[in-house]
Amino acid sequence: MSTKSTIILKILNVVSWIAFIGTCVKAGSLLVSYFITKYYPEIAAKNLSIGLDLSQLKAYDEVDYTIMVFCIIVITIFEALLFYTLIQIFMKINMVNPFHETIGKLIQKMSAFALIIGIFSKVVVSYSEKFTAMKIPLPNIMEHIGLGDAFLFFALILYFISQLFAKGIELQKENELTI
């Protein structure tokens, strides 16, 4: 493998660690902020995490507020799992013999996580539109929900790559048997 590819893979590994840690911190801060809103509802709901203001929704209905925060936390946790699976690929991949069943299963797992994030994001967007129609402002909500379409497309691409990996593993096994 060329030096340029090695450097790019190392940079991508570092970026995936940064993204994993960032999403873990975001999920943790959302969870802690949610519990703080139980004791200080006026203060914490206005800045739940990184500019997320759900104070109007909390004032409207506590259950809807809890559902919305729970959904954002779930999306963030699945994003963290997606990056953690990518980190596992970096740790387990053998560049001399890259077509291994473990890597194929990890790519399939990433596809499943991206699919779950995409579907969940679309559901939460529809849920938040209900409040927008009721003139309850949810500023910066789309930044935290994510783009469901992008994750659905990403899931499709990852599934395609996992199928290519499965074919590569099959061909590699046939080559090993003939030798």
N, CA, C and O of each residue as an XYZ file, in Angstrom:
716
protein
N       0.850     -1.173      0.000
C       0.000      0.000      0.000
C       0.895      1.236      0.000
O       1.930      1.271      0.666
N       0.481      2.238     -0.753
C       1.310      3.430     -0.889
C       1.305      4.261      0.392
O       0.433      4.128      1.250
N       2.296      5.106      0.481
C       2.414      5.964      1.661
C       1.250      6.936      1.754
O       0.776      7.254      2.844
N       0.791      7.408      0.586
C      -0.330      8.352      0.568
C      -1.598      7.701      1.125
O      -2.320      8.323      1.904
N      -1.873      6.455      0.732
C      -3.053      5.740      1.239
C      -2.944      5.497      2.736
O      -3.934      5.615      3.458
N      -1.751      5.161      3.204
C      -1.548      4.926      4.632
C      -1.825      6.192      5.434
O      -2.458      6.144      6.489
N      -1.346      7.321      4.926
C      -1.568      8.596      5.622
C      -3.049      8.949      5.638
O      -3.568      9.401      6.659
N      -3.735      8.744      4.508
C      -5.166      9.056      4.438
C      -5.959      8.175      5.403
O      -6.871      8.651      6.079
N      -5.607      6.885      5.464
C      -6.313      5.991      6.395
C      -6.072      6.384      7.852
O      -6.980      6.301      8.679
N      -4.851      6.809      8.163
C      -4.576      7.255      9.536
C      -5.365      8.515      9.872
O      -5.876      8.650     10.984
N      -5.466      9.432      8.923
C      -6.242     10.659      9.148
C      -7.718     10.320      9.332
O      -8.377     10.866     10.216
N      -8.241      9.416      8.494
C      -9.642      9.010      8.630
C      -9.902      8.310      9.960
O     -10.969      8.470     10.552
N      -8.930      7.537     10.427
C      -9.063      6.884     11.727
C      -9.151      7.925     12.843
O      -9.975      7.801     13.748
N      -8.301      8.946     12.775
C      -8.334     10.001     13.796
C      -9.648     10.775     13.727
O     -10.232     11.108     14.758
N     -10.109     11.059     12.513
C     -11.380     11.795     12.350
C     -12.539     10.968     12.897
O     -13.444     11.514     13.528
N     -12.519      9.653     12.659
C     -13.611      8.820     13.172
C     -13.582      8.764     14.703
O     -14.635      8.717     15.339
N     -12.383      8.768     15.298
C     -12.303      8.823     16.774
C     -12.860     10.150     17.290
O     -13.592     10.181     18.279
N     -12.508     11.241     16.614
C     -13.007     12.570     17.033
C     -14.527     12.621     16.925
O     -15.201     13.124     17.823
N     -15.064     12.098     15.822
C     -16.521     12.095     15.644
C     -17.198     11.208     16.685
O     -18.252     11.561     17.213
N     -16.594     10.059     16.980
C     -17.155      9.164     17.994
C     -17.189      9.841     19.368
O     -18.207      9.818     20.059
N     -16.078     10.432     19.743
C     -16.029     11.099     21.052
C     -16.995     12.279     21.084
O     -17.666     12.504     22.092
N     -17.070     13.031     19.990
C     -17.985     14.172     19.934
C     -19.447     13.760     20.066
O     -20.213     14.416     20.771
N     -19.839     12.680     19.395
C     -21.229     12.239     19.502
C     -21.522     11.652     20.883
O     -22.637     11.780     21.390
N     -20.522     11.011     21.491
C     -20.720     10.504     22.860
C     -20.915     11.669     23.840
O     -21.786     11.625     24.709
N     -20.103     12.691     23.685
C     -20.234     13.871     24.555
C     -21.585     14.537     24.345
O     -22.236     14.951     25.304
N     -22.005     14.637     23.087
C     -23.305     15.255     22.787
C     -24.447     14.456     23.425
O     -25.348     15.032     24.035
N     -24.404     13.115     23.279
C     -25.460     12.279     23.873
C     -25.459     12.412     25.389
O     -26.518     12.503     26.010
N     -24.278     12.423     25.980
C     -24.191     12.570     27.434
C     -24.680     13.922     27.908
O     -25.377     14.011     28.918
N     -24.321     14.983     27.186
C     -24.756     16.316     27.603
C     -26.263     16.480     27.444
O     -26.901     17.156     28.251
N     -26.835     15.869     26.413
C     -28.295     15.919     26.253
C     -28.992     15.196     27.409
O     -29.991     15.672     27.948
N     -28.449     14.053     27.770
C     -29.048     13.266     28.850
C     -28.953     14.004     30.179
O     -29.926     14.067     30.930
N     -27.784     14.561     30.466
C     -27.604     15.298     31.729
C     -28.481     16.552     31.733
O     -29.105     16.878     32.743
N     -28.522     17.246     30.605
C     -29.347     18.461     30.526
C     -30.821     18.137     30.714
O     -31.562     18.899     31.334
N     -31.241     16.993     30.169
C     -32.641     16.605     30.341
C     -32.973     16.421     31.817
O     -34.011     16.888     32.285
N     -32.096     15.743     32.548
C     -32.368     15.526     33.971
C     -32.263     16.834     34.766
O     -32.951     17.009     35.772
N     -31.409     17.741     34.315
C     -31.327     19.050     34.979
C     -32.621     19.828     34.783
O     -33.032     20.578     35.669
N     -33.271     19.655     33.625
C     -34.534     20.367     33.392
C     -35.634     19.940     34.357
O     -36.626     20.647     34.532
N     -35.452     18.786     34.976
C     -36.440     18.346     35.971
C     -36.386     19.240     37.215
O     -37.401     19.434     37.884
N     -35.191     19.791     37.530
C     -35.032     20.619     38.724
C     -35.002     22.110     38.406
O     -35.455     22.932     39.203
N     -34.467     22.452     37.238
C     -34.399     23.857     36.817
C     -35.023     23.988     35.435
O     -34.301     24.189     34.459
N     -36.336     23.880     35.325
C     -36.974     23.804     34.008
C     -36.799     25.064     33.148
O     -36.677     24.950     31.928
N     -36.783     26.240     33.738
C     -36.711     27.464     32.943
C     -35.319     27.666     32.339
O     -35.189     28.174     31.225
N     -34.301     27.273     33.064
C     -32.935     27.547     32.625
C     -32.441     26.494     31.634
O     -31.973     26.831     30.546
N     -32.545     25.232     32.008
C     -31.910     24.175     31.220
C     -32.609     23.926     29.891
O     -31.936     23.626     28.905
N     -33.921     24.038     29.826
C     -34.628     23.749     28.576
C     -34.327     24.780     27.500
O     -34.483     24.493     26.313
N     -33.888     26.004     27.903
C     -33.567     27.033     26.912
C     -32.267     26.735     26.176
O     -32.115     27.122     25.017
N     -31.337     26.060     26.821
C     -30.096     25.674     26.161
C     -29.777     24.243     26.550
O     -28.884     23.971     27.353
N     -30.539     23.342     25.955
C     -30.415     21.925     26.293
C     -29.032     21.392     25.934
O     -28.376     20.740     26.746
N     -28.608     21.672     24.732
C     -27.272     21.259     24.306
C     -26.939     21.963     23.002
O     -27.694     21.874     22.033
N     -25.831     22.650     22.974
C     -25.305     23.297     21.763
C     -26.396     24.090     21.041
O     -26.625     23.893     19.848
N     -27.058     24.975     21.760
C     -28.039     25.861     21.145
C     -29.422     25.286     20.950
O     -30.282     25.943     20.362
N     -29.661     24.086     21.423
C     -30.983     23.473     21.277
C     -31.929     24.045     22.332
O     -31.729     23.858     23.532
N     -32.948     24.736     21.867
C     -33.906     25.387     22.761
C     -35.274     24.723     22.605
O     -35.972     24.939     21.614
N     -35.643     23.920     23.590
C     -36.948     23.265     23.573
C     -37.835     23.786     24.711
O     -38.758     23.098     25.149
N     -37.553     24.987     25.180
C     -38.314     25.535     26.310
C     -39.787     25.755     25.957
O     -40.663     25.548     26.797
N     -40.064     26.172     24.720
C     -41.464     26.378     24.312
C     -42.216     25.044     24.288
O     -43.380     24.971     24.684
N     -41.547     24.007     23.827
C     -42.170     22.679     23.792
C     -42.392     22.161     25.209
O     -43.420     21.546     25.492
N     -41.432     22.406     26.099
C     -41.584     21.973     27.497
C     -42.739     22.703     28.159
O     -43.489     22.121     28.942
N     -42.874     23.988     27.836
C     -43.990     24.753     28.397
C     -45.335     24.258     27.855
O     -46.354     24.303     28.545
N     -45.312     23.782     26.599
C     -46.552     23.288     25.991
C     -46.973     21.953     26.597
O     -48.106     21.794     27.051
N     -46.025     20.979     26.597
C     -46.367     19.654     27.112
C     -45.082     18.926     27.540
O     -44.123     18.829     26.774
N     -45.088     18.433     28.742
C     -43.915     17.733     29.287
C     -43.663     16.406     28.574
O     -42.511     16.029     28.360
N     -44.722     15.698     28.208
C     -44.564     14.399     27.552
C     -43.962     14.571     26.158
O     -43.040     13.842     25.790
N     -44.471     15.523     25.382
C     -43.906     15.779     24.052
C     -42.445     16.214     24.156
O     -41.617     15.829     23.331
N     -42.137     17.011     25.168
C     -40.754     17.430     25.396
C     -39.866     16.220     25.666
O     -38.779     16.105     25.100
N     -40.325     15.321     26.526
C     -39.561     14.126     26.861
C     -39.371     13.236     25.629
O     -38.279     12.716     25.402
N     -40.420     13.063     24.843
C     -40.318     12.235     23.625
C     -39.310     12.840     22.659
O     -38.496     12.121     22.079
N     -39.358     14.161     22.480
C     -38.441     14.820     21.542
C     -36.988     14.685     22.003
O     -36.110     14.373     21.198
N     -36.732     14.915     23.278
C     -35.366     14.783     23.801
C     -34.900     13.333     23.687
O     -33.758     13.075     23.306
N     -35.778     12.388     24.016
C     -35.425     10.967     23.908
C     -35.053     10.611     22.469
O     -34.072      9.907     22.230
N     -35.844     11.103     21.513
C     -35.569     10.806     20.101
C     -34.224     11.380     19.665
O     -33.473     10.714     18.953
N     -33.915     12.590     20.075
C     -32.631     13.200     19.707
C     -31.480     12.422     20.340
O     -30.441     12.227     19.708
N     -31.658     11.977     21.580
C     -30.616     11.181     22.242
C     -30.419      9.847     21.513
O     -29.284      9.407     21.325
N     -31.504      9.210     21.106
C     -31.393      7.927     20.395
C     -30.660      8.109     19.072
O     -29.796      7.305     18.722
N     -31.003      9.164     18.338
C     -30.313      9.431     17.065
C     -28.818      9.640     17.318
O     -27.982      9.112     16.584
N     -28.488     10.397     18.340
C     -27.085     10.676     18.654
C     -26.350      9.409     19.067
O     -25.194      9.217     18.690
N     -27.003      8.541     19.837
C     -26.369      7.286     20.248
C     -26.104      6.390     19.034
O     -25.050      5.760     18.945
N     -27.053      6.334     18.110
C     -26.823      5.513     16.916
C     -25.731      6.115     16.038
O     -24.993      5.376     15.387
N     -25.615      7.437     16.007
C     -24.500      8.056     15.283
C     -23.167      7.658     15.922
O     -22.191      7.379     15.226
N     -23.143      7.635     17.258
C     -21.923      7.208     17.958
C     -21.607      5.751     17.641
O     -20.446      5.398     17.434
N     -22.636      4.902     17.603
C     -22.414      3.490     17.272
C     -21.901      3.328     15.846
O     -21.080      2.454     15.568
N     -22.385      4.169     14.953
C     -21.910      4.140     13.563
C     -20.418      4.451     13.503
O     -19.665      3.761     12.817
N     -19.994      5.485     14.218
C     -18.567      5.834     14.218
C     -17.741      4.785     14.964
O     -16.599      4.523     14.589
N     -18.301      4.185     16.012
C     -17.564      3.151     16.731
C     -17.348      1.924     15.844
O     -16.293      1.293     15.899
N     -18.334      1.596     15.039
C     -18.173      0.471     14.114
C     -17.091      0.775     13.083
O     -16.324     -0.109     12.703
N     -17.031      2.019     12.635
C     -15.962      2.422     11.714
C     -14.590      2.292     12.385
O     -13.620      1.871     11.755
N     -14.523      2.654     13.653
C     -13.267      2.510     14.404
C     -12.873      1.033     14.503
O     -11.698      0.683     14.391
N     -13.874      0.176     14.715
C     -13.593     -1.265     14.780
C     -13.035     -1.775     13.453
O     -12.158     -2.639     13.434
N     -13.546     -1.237     12.347
C     -13.019     -1.641     11.036
C     -11.558     -1.242     10.926
O     -10.732     -2.033     10.470
N     -11.231     -0.022     11.340
C      -9.836      0.420     11.287
C      -8.940     -0.463     12.160
O      -7.784     -0.708     11.815
N      -9.471     -0.937     13.284
C      -8.657     -1.752     14.188
C      -8.475     -3.177     13.676
O      -7.459     -3.809     13.965
N      -9.454     -3.696     12.914
C      -9.415     -5.110     12.537
C      -9.003     -5.374     11.097
O      -8.733     -6.520     10.737
N      -8.948     -4.350     10.274
C      -8.682     -4.595      8.861
C      -7.216     -4.955      8.643
O      -6.312     -4.374      9.243
N      -7.018     -5.922      7.775
C      -5.685     -6.354      7.370
C      -5.531     -5.931      5.912
O      -6.234     -6.445      5.042
N      -4.628     -5.009      5.639
C      -4.516     -4.458      4.295
C      -3.950     -5.458      3.291
O      -4.140     -5.292      2.086
N      -3.260     -6.492      3.764
C      -2.745     -7.511      2.860
C      -3.874     -8.417      2.381
O      -3.906     -8.834      1.223
N      -4.801     -8.713      3.296
C      -5.918     -9.594      2.997
C      -7.206     -8.944      3.513
O      -7.745     -9.374      4.533
N      -7.707     -7.906      2.814
C      -8.795     -7.100      3.386
C     -10.166     -7.770      3.384
O     -11.033     -7.388      4.169
N     -10.377     -8.753      2.525
C     -11.700     -9.376      2.453
C     -11.827    -10.439      3.534
O     -11.468    -11.599      3.333
N     -12.335    -10.027      4.663
C     -12.517    -10.912      5.795
C     -13.965    -10.797      6.253
O     -14.578     -9.733      6.163
N     -14.502    -11.913      6.747
C     -15.915    -11.930      7.145
C     -16.218    -10.908      8.231
O     -17.299    -10.319      8.243
N     -15.280    -10.693      9.138
C     -15.498     -9.727     10.220
C     -15.715     -8.329      9.658
O     -16.603     -7.607     10.110
N     -14.906     -7.948      8.676
C     -15.037     -6.616      8.085
C     -16.374     -6.514      7.344
O     -17.048     -5.486      7.414
N     -16.748     -7.566      6.647
C     -18.034     -7.564      5.944
C     -19.209     -7.400      6.907
O     -20.156     -6.664      6.630
N     -19.133     -8.099      8.046
C     -20.212     -7.974      9.037
C     -20.243     -6.577      9.659
O     -21.314     -6.045      9.951
N     -19.066     -5.991      9.858
C     -19.029     -4.633     10.415
C     -19.616     -3.618      9.431
O     -20.293     -2.675      9.838
N     -19.357     -3.813      8.150
C     -19.937     -2.907      7.146
C     -21.457     -3.076      7.112
O     -22.192     -2.097      6.984
N     -21.924     -4.322      7.227
C     -23.370     -4.546      7.293
C     -23.969     -3.885      8.534
O     -25.065     -3.327      8.484
N     -23.243     -3.955      9.638
C     -23.712     -3.328     10.880
C     -23.794     -1.811     10.709
O     -24.738     -1.175     11.180
N     -22.790     -1.235     10.027
C     -22.829      0.209      9.760
C     -24.024      0.567      8.892
O     -24.671      1.592      9.109
N     -24.317     -0.279      7.909
C     -25.475     -0.043      7.048
C     -26.767     -0.065      7.865
O     -27.650      0.769      7.664
N     -26.870     -1.017      8.780
C     -28.067     -1.108      9.624
C     -28.194      0.120     10.529
O     -29.292      0.649     10.707
N     -27.069      0.577     11.103
C     -27.116      1.770     11.962
C     -27.527      3.006     11.155
O     -28.322      3.823     11.620
N     -26.982      3.133      9.950
C     -27.337      4.283      9.105
C     -28.817      4.227      8.725
O     -29.490      5.257      8.672
N     -29.319      3.018      8.460
C     -30.741      2.862      8.137
C     -31.611      3.264      9.321
O     -32.610      3.963      9.149
N     -31.242      2.831     10.511
C     -32.012      3.174     11.716
C     -31.989      4.687     11.938
O     -33.019      5.285     12.247
N     -30.824      5.300     11.783
C     -30.720      6.757     11.953
C     -31.597      7.469     10.927
O     -32.313      8.413     11.262
N     -31.539      7.015      9.684
C     -32.333      7.643      8.627
C     -33.822      7.547      8.885
O     -34.546      8.536      8.772
N     -34.275      6.358      9.231
C     -35.710      6.163      9.493
C     -36.132      6.960     10.724
O     -37.161      7.636     10.714
N     -35.337      6.875     11.771
C     -35.673      7.589     13.003
C     -35.682      9.102     12.777
O     -36.542      9.802     13.311
N     -34.732      9.606     11.991
C     -34.681     11.043     11.705
C     -35.926     11.486     10.945
O     -36.499     12.537     11.233
N     -36.340     10.670      9.969
C     -37.544     11.026      9.202
C     -38.778     11.065     10.110
O     -39.626     11.947      9.974
N     -38.871     10.111     11.029
C     -40.008     10.075     11.954
C     -39.985     11.304     12.870
O     -41.022     11.921     13.113
N     -38.808     11.651     13.369
C     -38.696     12.794     14.286
C     -38.961     14.118     13.552
O     -39.539     15.043     14.124
N     -38.538     14.203     12.293
C     -38.839     15.407     11.512
C     -40.351     15.561     11.371
O     -40.886     16.658     11.532
N     -41.031     14.466     11.073
C     -42.499     14.517     10.964
C     -43.128     14.908     12.306
O     -44.090     15.675     12.355
N     -42.572     14.371     13.377
C     -43.073     14.685     14.716
C     -42.857     16.171     15.047
O     -43.724     16.810     15.641
N     -41.699     16.711     14.659
C     -41.424     18.124     14.950
C     -42.264     19.055     14.080
O     -42.567     20.177     14.487
N     -42.643     18.595     12.880
C     -43.498     19.424     12.016
C     -44.872     19.653     12.638
O     -45.520     20.668     12.383
N     -45.301     18.709     13.447
C     -46.574     18.862     14.173
C     -46.525     20.110     15.059
O     -47.500     20.857     15.140
N     -45.412     20.327     15.708
C     -45.284     21.483     16.603
C     -45.066     22.772     15.820
O     -45.523     23.841     16.226
N     -44.375     22.664     14.715
C     -44.183     23.838     13.866
C     -45.541     24.315     13.341
O     -45.800     25.517     13.277
N     -46.392     23.381     12.972
C     -47.737     23.745     12.504
C     -48.555     24.394     13.611
O     -49.448     25.197     13.341
N     -48.247     24.045     14.860
C     -48.969     24.632     16.004
C     -48.315     25.935     16.464
O     -48.687     26.478     17.504
N     -47.327     26.451     15.687
C     -46.615     27.709     15.976
C     -45.775     27.623     17.256
O     -45.559     28.626     17.936
N     -45.309     26.415     17.573
C     -44.375     26.252     18.689
C     -42.974     26.225     18.091
O     -42.628     25.279     17.383
N     -42.162     27.243     18.361
C     -40.837     27.283     17.728
C     -39.877     26.251     18.328
O     -39.793     26.082     19.544
N     -39.167     25.578     17.446
C     -38.136     24.614     17.851
C     -36.845     25.007     17.141
O     -36.446     24.356     16.175
N     -36.182     26.078     17.620
C     -34.985     26.549     16.916
C     -33.843     25.532     16.954
O     -33.621     24.861     17.963
N     -33.138     25.435     15.855
C     -31.972     24.556     15.705
C     -32.297     23.073     15.839
O     -31.388     22.271     16.049
N     -33.537     22.693     15.727
C     -33.882     21.276     15.904
C     -33.331     20.420     14.773
O     -32.934     19.278     15.002
N     -33.302     20.956     13.552
C     -32.836     20.169     12.408
C     -31.336     19.847     12.514
O     -30.881     18.827     11.997
N     -30.580     20.716     13.181
C     -29.150     20.444     13.364
C     -28.926     19.219     14.248
O     -27.921     18.524     14.105
N     -29.849     18.958     15.149
C     -29.693     17.850     16.081
C     -30.374     16.574     15.592
O     -29.971     15.471     15.960
N     -31.391     16.725     14.773
C     -32.082     15.541     14.248
C     -31.274     14.929     13.113
O     -31.179     13.707     13.003
N     -30.706     15.757     12.290
C     -29.939     15.252     11.157
C     -30.802     15.163      9.910
O     -31.993     15.475      9.914
N     -30.165     14.736      8.872
C     -30.851     14.605      7.598
C     -31.148     13.127      7.357
O     -30.246     12.339      7.071
N     -32.375     12.777      7.472
C     -32.756     11.384      7.305
C     -32.478     10.850      5.917
O     -32.069      9.700      5.760
N     -32.697     11.676      4.911
C     -32.464     11.231      3.531
C     -31.006     10.864      3.303
O     -30.703      9.862      2.655
N     -30.103     11.681      3.841
C     -28.677     11.419      3.654
C     -28.278     10.096      4.303
O     -27.501      9.334      3.728
N     -28.802      9.821      5.487
C     -28.467      8.566      6.154
C     -29.096      7.372      5.445
O     -28.502      6.294      5.404
N     -30.297      7.553      4.884
C     -30.906      6.454      4.130
C     -30.079      6.140      2.887
O     -29.871      4.972      2.557
N     -29.609      7.179      2.198
C     -28.761      6.991      1.028
C     -27.427      6.346      1.433
O     -26.922      5.460      0.744
N     -26.878      6.794      2.540
C     -25.634      6.234      3.073
C     -25.808      4.750      3.402
O     -24.921      3.940      3.134
N     -26.959      4.402      3.985
C     -27.243      2.996      4.310
C     -27.286      2.151      3.045
O     -26.795      1.023      3.028
N     -27.870      2.694      1.997
C     -27.941      1.967      0.727
C     -26.548      1.729      0.152
O     -26.245      0.630     -0.313
N     -25.713      2.743      0.182
C     -24.344      2.603     -0.336
C     -23.561      1.589      0.491
O     -22.852      0.748     -0.061
N     -23.689      1.669      1.816
C     -22.971      0.715      2.670
C     -23.457     -0.713      2.451
O     -22.667     -1.657      2.499
N     -24.746     -0.869      2.214
C     -25.265     -2.218      1.952
C     -24.678     -2.754      0.649
O     -24.312     -3.926      0.562
N     -24.591     -1.890     -0.361
C     -23.986     -2.284     -1.634
C     -22.522     -2.699     -1.417
O     -22.080     -3.721     -1.940
N     -21.785     -1.910     -0.652
C     -20.377     -2.240     -0.390
C     -20.266     -3.551      0.387
O     -19.361     -4.346      0.134
N     -21.183     -3.780      1.332
C     -21.141     -5.046      2.086
C     -21.396     -6.234      1.171
O     -20.822     -7.304      1.375
N     -22.247     -6.062      0.167
C     -22.486     -7.148     -0.779
C     -21.256     -7.389     -1.645
O     -20.932     -8.530     -1.972
N     -20.566     -6.299     -2.016
C     -19.307     -6.458     -2.749
C     -18.277     -7.192     -1.900
O     -17.543     -8.040     -2.407
N     -18.221     -6.869     -0.622
C     -17.313     -7.551      0.300
C     -17.649     -9.032      0.391
O     -16.754     -9.877      0.405
N     -18.936     -9.345      0.454
C     -19.353    -10.749      0.530
C     -18.880    -11.508     -0.713
O     -18.425    -12.647     -0.615
N     -18.991    -10.873     -1.875
C     -18.519    -11.504     -3.115
C     -16.991    -11.643     -3.088
O     -16.454    -12.663     -3.520
N     -16.293    -10.621     -2.583
C     -14.837    -10.681     -2.459
C     -14.392    -11.796     -1.525
O     -13.410    -12.488     -1.797
N     -15.107    -11.967     -0.435
C     -14.781    -13.044      0.513
C     -14.979    -14.404     -0.152
O     -14.168    -15.316      0.004
N     -16.076    -14.514     -0.898
C     -16.356    -15.768     -1.607
C     -15.253    -16.087     -2.617
O     -14.783    -17.223     -2.679
N     -14.837    -15.098     -3.407
C     -13.765    -15.303     -4.392
C     -12.432    -15.630     -3.708
O     -11.669    -16.467     -4.190
N     -12.165    -14.968     -2.594
C     -10.919    -15.218     -1.862
C     -10.879    -16.649     -1.334
O      -9.834    -17.298     -1.368
N     -12.021    -17.141     -0.845
C     -12.082    -18.525     -0.345
C     -11.888    -19.516     -1.481
O     -11.222    -20.535     -1.305
N     -12.466    -19.227     -2.657
C     -12.282    -20.111     -3.805
C     -10.813    -20.159     -4.221
O     -10.296    -21.225     -4.557
N     -10.140    -19.005     -4.200
C      -8.720    -18.950     -4.548
C      -7.883    -19.733     -3.556
O      -6.937    -20.415     -3.952
N      -8.210    -19.650     -2.277
C      -7.461    -20.383     -1.260
C      -7.648    -21.891     -1.414
O      -6.724    -22.663     -1.158
N      -8.860    -22.314     -1.837
C      -9.121    -23.739     -2.010
C      -8.404    -24.309     -3.230
O      -7.986    -25.467     -3.217
N      -8.257    -23.503     -4.286
C      -7.600    -24.008     -5.496
C      -6.096    -24.099     -5.341
O      -5.449    -24.891     -6.026
N      -5.535    -23.307     -4.458
C      -4.072    -23.336     -4.257
C      -3.745    -24.453     -3.337
O      -2.575    -24.672     -3.023
